[in-house]
């Protein structure tokens, strides 16, 4: 298969395509196109794309990164929600026979089925320049739907990348940090300034690579219970962990029982959720789960 070299990835090429099709950026889709080839090269390298790989791209835009992925991978499926971009993608990807474009909402696509059909069920690589408004639902959807993943390499808002990789005690630490780290090992690849995009976003961006764990780093007897406790403890950050859990309701235990379990763990009753690491949250949910029907309500 003769795959052409990428022609997009610079301001001139991007502007030419936009003008040719009179494309209008839609704010509701959070569209910001990459116009820096160095950043694109870094994404492909950090994602470790080889000719053996099947890659899923979410939000290809006009096909800039899709061209780079197609040149490096065995096969690419690009999922684009904006129907006005489909004729443009047909043009910019005309020479790339190893690319399939789906005009669908990535949150509604059965990615497990795609991995089965296109990659024999083996782990796939996901690469995306994600719209900021949908970053967390996309990433958590990949993990929670048990899509077979080798890695997820994404461009996100800098603030979100910081939240994914940080640990206890940081102001950025929260439910997203714990969820991402339960499923993957996050590595910050590069900070990307606004001038690398058209149009320029108002905030800085970052490329982060999530190398997916073959098995979780902690043993949670009931994952749903653990994540409900994590969310409850961060919903009211200024409150103690015990108050956060009990105020959330639906767990079926008293403050006294929660405090007793913390004491068993060697933790003070006034500790806040932001001080616990992933292992401690797993331990907490396991201990409370074994004390009765705690956590069964509302699951």
N, C-alpha and C positions, 0 to 999 in steps of 0.2 A: 504494500500500500504506500503510495507516494503522498506524504503529508507536507503541505507547503509551510514555509516559515511564517511566523506571525507578522501581520502587517499593522496591527493596532497596538496601543500601549503608549502612544505619544500624543501630545495635544493636537497636532495637525491632523493626524489620522482620525482621531475621535471627533473633532469639529467637522471634518469633511463628511463623515457618516451622518452626524446629527443634521447638518445643513441639507444633505442630499434627501433625507427623508422628512425634513421639517419636524424632527422629533421634539416633543415638548416634555420636559421633565415633570414627573408627577410626584408631588410632595407626599401623597398618601403611601407611595411605595418606597420612600426614602432613597431615591436614586442618586448615587454619586459614583461616577465612573473613574476608574484608575487611569492615570495618564503618565505613569512613571515606569519605564521598562525595568529599571533596577529593582523596584519593589516587586514587580511581577516575577522576575527571575528568582528573587529571594524566596517568594512564596512557593514556587515550584521546587526549588532546592530543599527548602525546609520540610516540605510535605513528602520528600523522598519519592517523587513520582518516577516510575520506570515503565518500560514497555510491557511489563507483566501486569500492570495495574488497571483495574476498572475504577473509574473515578466518578463520583456524583458531585456536580456543581449546583449550588443553590443561588439563584439570582445572577444569571450570566450577563444581564444588561444588553449591550450591543455585541457581546461575544469577545471582548478583549482578553480576559483571562482564559476563556474557553479555547482560544487559539493556542495559547501557551500550553494548556493542559493537553490538548489534542496532539500537539507536537511531541509531548513527553510520554503520554500514556498509551495503553493498548486500546482503550475505549472510554468515552465520556458520555454521561447523560446529564444534560443541563436542564434545570427546571426553572421556568420563567413564568411568573404570574401575569405580567403585563402583555396583553394580546397585541398592543401596538408595536412591541419589540419583535414579534415573530417574523414579519417580513424582513426586518433588518438582519436578524440572525440567519435567515435563509440566505441572505446575500453575503454577510461577513464570514459565514461558515461553509460556503458553497464548495470549497475544495477539500473540506475535512470529512472524509467518508466514515471516520470512526466516531462521529458525534451524533447523538440523538437529542433533539430538543422537545421537551414536554411543556405545553402551555397549560400549566396547572399551579395550584397552590401547594407549595412544598409541605405544608402542615397536613395536607390531606392525601398526599401520595403514599402508597404502600411501599416504603423503601425496602422492607424485608423481602417483598416479592421481587423487586428490582434486583436486589443482590442475589436472589436465588436464580432468576432468569439469566442475568448477565454475567454472574460470577460464580455460579455453582454453589451459592450459599456461603462462599468464603468471605472473610472480612474485606470490606471495601474502604477506600479512602474518600473522605468528604472534604472538599475545598470550596470556600465561598467568601465573597465580599458581601457580608451580611448587612441588610438594612438595619439600622440601629433599633428601630421600634420593635423588631421581631427577633432579635438576637437570642434572648433567653428562651422563648418558646421553641425556637428551632433546635437549639442545642439540647435542651432538656427532652424534647420530643425524640431526638436521635437516641438518647440514652434510655429513656423510660420505655420506648417501644421496642427495645432490644434489637435494634438494627445491628447486624454483624459489622463491627467497625474495627479497623486497624488504627486509624487516626483521623482527627478532625482538625484541619488547618484553616483558620478563619481570620478575616479582617473584621475587627469590632471596634467600638468606641474604646478609647484608652482607659477610661474609668471602669468599663466592664472587664477588660483584660486584667486590670489590677485586682478587681474583686475575685476573679476566677483563681488567681494564683496565690492570694495572700493567706496568712494563718491567723490564729487567735491573737487578740490584742490590738489589731489594726482597725481603723475606722472603716476600711473597705471590706472587712471580714463579715460574712453573712451566710444566709442559706444557699446562695449561688456558689460560694466558695466551697462549702462542704459537699454540695451535690456534685459539682464538677470533679472534685478530688476523690470522691467515692468511685466514680466511673473511670477517671483518667488522670494522667500526670501532666499538668499544665506547664508549658515552657514558653516564655515570652520571646518571640523571634525578632521583632523590630517595632520601634515606634515610627509612625507614619504621619507627617504633618499635613495640614489641610491643603497645601498647594500641590499635593500629589493627586488631587481629585478634580473632576469637573462635574457639576459646580463644586466650589469649595465648601466643605461642611464647616460648621461653626466651632467644632471641637476636634481635638487630636484623635488619631486612630492608632491601633496597634494590631500586629499580626501575632496570633497566639496559636501554638500547636498543642493539641490534646492527644497524647499517646494513650490509647485505651488500655485499661488493665485487662489481663486475661481472666482474672478473678478479683473481686473487691479487696482492698487492703485491710478491711476490718470485717468481722463476722457479725452481721445484724440478723437476729432470728426473724424479725419482721421489718423489712425495709420500709413499708408504708408507715408503720408506727414510728420508726426512727425519723423519717423525714417530716411527719406531722409534728413531732416534738421539736425538731430543728426549726421549722417554720414558726411554730408558736413561740419559741424562745426569742426569735429575732423580730417578731411582729411588734413587740414592745421592748425595744432595746434598753430603755432606761430602767426597766423593772428587773427584779431578780428572776432567775430562771424558774424558781418555784412559782412565783406570782404569774409569770408569763404563761406557764403551762396550765395553771389552774384557771386563769382568766379566759384562756382559749376555750375551755369546756370540752366535753365529749371524751375525756380520757378515763374518767371513772375512779380517780384517786384523789385523796385530800392533800392539802398542803403539808400536813404532818407526815403523811406517807412518803411524799416526794422528798421532803427534807431528810427523812430517815434513810432513804436510798442514797442520797448525796453523802450522808455521813458514812455509810457503808463504803462508799467509794473514796473516802478520805477528803471530801470536798466540803467547804463551809456552806451552811444553809443559805447565806446571803449572796452566793456567787451568781454572776450574770451569765447568760448563754454565750456571750461573745468570748468568754474565757475558756470554754471547752473546745477541745479538738475533736476530730472525727471519731477517734477511738473511744473517747469518753462518751460521746453521744450514743455510739453503738452499745457501749456497756450500760449506760443509763436506760435505754429502751429495752435491752435484754432483761435487766433486773426488774424493771417495772412490769414488763410483759409476763414474767414468771410468777408475779404475785397475785395473779387472778385474771380477770377479764379486762384488765386495763388496756385501753387503746382499741378495744373491739368496737366501741360505739362510734358511729360516724365514719367508719373506714369505707 
